[in-house]
Amino acid sequence: MTQTLDISRENERFIDEIVTSGRFRSRREAVDEALVLLRNEIQQNGSNRADAVSAQDWCERFEAWAAGHRRVIQEADDSRDSIYAGQGE
């Protein structure tokens, strides 16, 4: 049984290009590899778009996190020399 995917023309062209380049032997191999990578990314991150945090939620969580840290009254020295001090340069 042959299955077809409803994908954009841009993605169709991309698949054709990478198969033509010799990176993959077939369109199926290219799509299978892409799906493996996507599956691994979703499993490692523990989320997908359906349960992703909204921008508002993220901002609220970040602000709560920041509020839990002490304030720095003086300006922080973020010069290259300060950041890499003692790193053997």
C-alpha positions as CSV (number, residue, x, y, z in Angstrom):
1,M,0.0,0.0,0.0
2,T,1.4,3.4,-1.0
3,Q,0.8,6.3,1.4
4,T,1.1,9.9,0.5
5,L,1.8,12.9,2.7
6,D,0.0,16.2,2.3
7,I,3.1,18.4,2.6
8,S,3.9,21.8,1.1
9,R,5.6,22.2,-2.3
10,E,8.6,23.7,-0.5
11,N,9.1,20.6,1.6
12,E,8.5,18.4,-1.5
13,R,11.3,20.3,-3.3
14,F,13.6,20.0,-0.3
15,I,13.1,16.3,0.0
16,D,13.8,16.0,-3.8
17,E,17.0,18.1,-3.4
18,I,18.4,16.0,-0.5
19,V,17.7,12.8,-2.3
20,T,19.3,14.1,-5.5
21,S,22.3,15.2,-3.5
22,G,22.9,11.6,-2.4
23,R,22.3,12.3,1.3
24,F,19.4,9.8,1.2
25,R,18.7,6.9,-1.2
26,S,15.0,7.6,-1.4
27,R,12.2,10.0,-0.4
28,R,11.0,7.5,2.1
29,E,14.4,7.3,3.8
30,A,14.6,11.1,4.0
31,V,11.1,11.4,5.5
32,D,11.7,8.5,7.9
33,E,14.9,10.2,9.2
34,A,13.1,13.5,9.6
35,L,10.4,11.9,11.7
36,V,12.9,10.0,13.9
37,L,14.6,13.4,14.6
38,L,11.3,15.0,15.4
39,R,10.2,12.2,17.6
40,N,13.4,12.3,19.5
41,E,13.2,16.0,20.0
42,I,9.7,15.9,21.3
43,Q,10.5,13.0,23.7
44,Q,13.6,14.7,25.0
45,N,11.8,18.0,25.6
46,G,8.7,16.3,27.1
47,S,6.4,18.5,25.2
48,N,4.9,19.3,21.8
49,R,3.0,22.2,20.5
50,A,-0.3,21.1,22.0
51,D,1.0,21.4,25.6
52,A,3.6,24.1,25.1
53,V,3.7,27.0,27.6
54,S,2.0,30.2,26.3
55,A,4.1,33.3,26.1
56,Q,2.1,34.9,28.9
57,D,2.6,31.9,31.1
58,W,6.3,31.8,30.3
59,C,6.7,35.5,31.2
60,E,4.9,35.0,34.5
61,R,7.1,32.0,35.4
62,F,10.2,33.9,34.5
63,E,9.2,36.9,36.6
64,A,8.5,34.6,39.6
65,W,11.9,33.0,39.1
66,A,13.6,36.4,38.9
67,A,11.8,37.6,42.0
68,G,13.2,34.7,44.0
69,H,16.8,35.9,43.4
70,R,18.6,38.8,45.2
71,R,19.0,42.1,43.4
72,V,22.4,43.2,42.3
73,I,22.7,46.9,43.2
74,Q,26.0,47.7,41.5
75,E,26.5,47.2,37.8
76,A,27.8,43.7,37.0
77,D,31.2,43.4,35.3
78,D,30.4,41.5,32.2
79,S,33.6,42.2,30.4
80,R,35.4,39.4,28.5
81,D,38.3,39.6,31.0
82,S,36.0,39.2,33.9
83,I,34.0,36.4,32.4
84,Y,37.0,34.3,31.5
85,A,39.2,35.2,34.5
86,G,41.1,32.2,35.7
87,Q,40.3,30.1,32.7
88,G,43.8,29.7,31.5
89,E,43.9,32.3,28.8
